[in-house]
Amino acid sequence: MTPRREPSGTGTRTAIVGAGSWGTTFGKILADGGAQVTMWARRPELAQEIDEAKRNSRYLPGINLPRGMRATADIERALDGVQQVYLSVPSQTLRENLRAFRPLLAAGDFPVVSLMKGVERGTGLRMSQVIEQELDIDPMRIAVASGPNLALEIAREQPTAAVISSRSQETADAVARTARNRYFRSFVNTDVIGTEFGGVLKNLIAVAIGIVDGVGYGENTKASIITRGLVEMTDFAVANGAQPETLQGLAGLGDLIATCQSPLSRNNTAGRLLGQGYGIQDVIKQMNQTAEGLASVAPILQLAHEADVYMPIVEQVKMVLDGKMNPRDIAPHLTTDDDTPQEERTNYGQADGGGALRRAFQRAFDQFRNGGRGAGGDRP
C-alpha cells in the first residue's frame, strides 16, 4: 500500500553533532524535509566548507548540500535553541564527546537521537545506553535511527526507508516526522534493543561477506552467509531482550541486505581487503572512514558468550581479524565445527515452538485482521 503523503516541512530546529558522511547526509535529510539544520564539525575548515560552499568534499564528494544548512565548529552555537539533537560520531569516541558536551546536552527536554551503529569496547553497551549513562537523562528522550542507509545513495536522493526507535512512542513519532522528505521515509517502533543490535550485528556479517568476496567466492557462499547470519543476529538480539520481528524489519534484514551487497559499505570494504590478504592494521590505514564492524566483533562475542548464544560466523571473522584463520577457510565453517546436523530455525524459534517464518505470517495475519494496523514491528 502506498504511504499517504503528508506535508514534510516542520521547521524543527535541529543540530547534528559530527560531520562525517552519515552525519552530513542526515543533515541533508532533515533540511530537505523542512527542518533548520546546524552541523557541528570538529575541524573548523570542514565546518566552513559546509557552511559556505555547501559541500563536504572529503566525505560526500560531488554532493550539493541544501542552501539552508549551516555548520560551525562551536558546539554552543550549534546547540543554541535546539529542539532535536542527532549524534553521529564514531561509536568508540561517543563517551568522551558526551562528557565534553554534557552541560549542553543534558539540559532541556529535547530528543537526543543516535545515528551510530556500534557497541562500546570494554563495556559492551549500546549507544543509547552510553547516552543515558553519560548524560543521566530520561531514557524517554533518547531515540535511535537505523535501517538500510548507505550515506552516498541517500545523499544522491535515492528513495530510502529507515526506522526510528525509542522507548517513548511520542519521541519516536516526533523524530520520524522531522526525518522524512520526498526521498526518505521514517517508520517507528519501540524496540530500541532490537533496532540497535540489528544495526551493529549486520556490520559483522558484512565483514564476513567482504572476506569471502575478497577471496573470490561466489553468490552461493554469500547467500549462505547472509541467511545464516540473520539467524545469528536474531538469536543474539532476542537473547538480549529484543523482539524477533525487529530483526526481520528495516533495522535487521533490510540493513543486512544493503550493507552486505554494496561496495559503498565500509564494513564490506574492510572485509574485502582482509580477504585479499591485508592485515588488520593495513586495512585500518586504507580506510578513509571508520568501519564499525571491526571494533564491534570482540564486545559482541563477549555478550554472546554471556548469553550462551553461539555465533559461528562472527567467531570466524574474529579469527581472521586475529590472524588465526586463513580467509579462504571461513566458508566451510558457516554453521558448525562438527558434522552434527542442525535445525535451520533460529534458537528462539526452537525454544517457543515457532520460528521466524511463523511469526512473520502471524504478524501479516494480524495486520490484515486489524485493517493494516499491526501491534509490533516497524510502522509509519
URZIHU-V608114 format. One line per field, one symbol per residue. phi: phi as a letter, one per 30 degrees, with the letter a starting at -180 (. if undefined). A space follows every 10 residues. Layout:
phi = ???
This chain:
phi = .deddbecdc iddbbccjbd dddddddded ddcjddbbdc cdceddeddd dcdhbbddcb dicdcedddc baccddddcd idcbbccbce edceeddddd ceeddddibd dccdccbabd djcidddddd dddddhcddd dcbbcakdbd edddddideb bbbcbadcdd deddddddca adcbbccbac cddddddedd dddddddddd dddddjdcdd dddddddddd ddededdddc jddedddccd dcdddddddd ccdddddddd ddddddjddd ddddddddbd cedddceddd ddddddchcc bdddeddddd ddicbdedcd ddcdbacbcd ebdddddddd dciblddddd dddddddddc ijccdbidbd
